[in-house]
């Protein structure tokens, strides 16, 4: 098991603290203490205990993600990178006998399409139930029973009394003309 204080911390002190100390925190990341290293920076957690392949720290020191760190300095040796990778894969423990570091918290950002509510009236866009109120300069839709009108801005007007029955009048038929 890799020992953070004996094997990893000296590499960090020598190669990283010029830019990632508690005072400088470039990218919001401090590697000055074990806790700071686990906290991460502006781009999220730098270390994913047990998963070096997903750790941005490994991506940066190997150059898999630009810019390679340490920036404007000689890169870490393959031995140093391998040691840090092994330490992360072993759970990023503080000491060989301590428990694995906790996984960083991540907000559940799964995007799902919202369920749209059913239309008040299925024929909302049908021309037979849409009206234009010229005096108000707005459109509306009325319910099939004539009891409610919903305006385009969402307001609903409801009748208190049922409308009178529709009377169909026919013109008298005159024969013989």
N, C-alpha and C positions, 0 to 999 in steps of 0.2 A: 504494500500500500504506500502511496505517495504521501509525504508529509508536507502540508502547505507551508508551515513556518520554516522548515529546514530546506525544502527543495524548490518551491514555487515562489515564495515571497522574495528571495534574493534575486531571482530573474526579474520580477516585477519592479523591485526597487532600482535595479541597475538600468533597465531598459524602458520602463513605462512611466515612472513618477515625474519625469520632467514635464510631461503634459497632462497626466492624469492623477495629480495629487489632490488632496482635500482642498487646496487653495485654488488650483487652476481648473480642474474638472472640464477639460476640453470635451465637447460633445455631451456635457453633463455627467461624464463618467469619472469616478474616482476609483483608483485601485490601491489606495493608501492602506486600507485595512481589509481584512477578510469580509467583513459585513458590507463595506462599500463595494467590493468586487461583485458580491451577490446581488446588490441592489440594482446595478446596471446604470444606464444613462438615458439620454433622450431617445435613443433608438430601441429602448427596451432592455431586457436582461442581457448582459454580455455573456453570462455563463448559464448553461442549461445542464444542471447536475445529471450525470448519467448519459448525456447525449452530446458529445463534442461536435458531432456533425451538424447540429442545429445551433451551436454556440457562436455568436457573432465574434467573440474574442478569437476563436480559432480561424474564422473566415478572414478576419483582419490581419492576424499575424502571418497567415499563409499567403495572403494576397488574393484569395478567392473573391473577396469584396474589396473594391478600391475605396480609399487609398490604403495601401498596405502599411501596417504598423510594425515598428515605430516609424513614424513619418519622417522623411528626410534623414534617416539614419540607416545603418546597416541592418538588414532583417535578422530576426532571431535565427539561431542555428537550427538545423534539422533536429538535433538532440533536444534543444530547449522546447521546440514546438511539440515534439513527441512526448516530452515529459508533461507539458501542460495538457495535451490531449488525453494522455493516460489518467492524469489527475481528475479531469472533468468526467471521463468515462467511469472512473471508480466512484463517482458520486460527489466530487468536489468537497471532500471532507477536510475539516480543519486539521485534524490529527489522524494518524492511521487507526486509532481506536474509537474515534468519535463517530456519531451517526452521519449518514449521508446528508448533504445540504438539502434544504427544502426546495421543492420546485417553485419557480417564480409564479406569482399570480398573474393570470391573463384575463382580461375582460372577455366575456363571451360575445363575440362580435359576429355571430352567424347572422347573415342577412336573409330574411325570408320575405316573400311577397305577402303583403297583408291581404286578408280576406275582405273583399268589398261587401258592404251590406246590400241586401236585396233592394231593388228599386221600390219606391213607395207604390208606384203604379208601373206595371210592366211596359205599358205603352207610352212611357214618358216622352220619347222622341217621336211618337206617331203623330202625324199632323191632325188626326181626328180629335185628339184630346188636348192639343196645344192651342193656346190663345195668345193674342198680342193685345195688350192694353195700351192703346195709343195715348190716352191722357196721361198715363204714368210712365210711358216709354219702357215698359218691361214685359217680359213674357211669363207665362205660367202654364201649368197643366192642371186639368181638373180630373177628379175621380170619376169613374164610370157612373156612380150613383148621384153625382152632382152635389155631394155634401161637403167636399173639401176642394180647396184650390191650393196648390203649392207653387209659390213664386220661384223664379230662377235663383234668387239669393238664399233660398231655403226656408223662408217664412211660410207658415201654413195658416190658411184661413178656413174656418169650419162653420158651416151653416148651423143655426140652432133649430131651424124648422125645415122640414123636408120641402123640396121644391114642388110646385104644383104639377100635376100630371100633364104630359105633353098631349095637346089636342091636335089631331091631324084634321085639317079642314080641306075638304075637296070642293073644287068648283062644281057647280051643278052641270050635268051633261045635258046639253040641249040638242035634240035630234031635229033633223029636217032643215037645218040652215044651210 
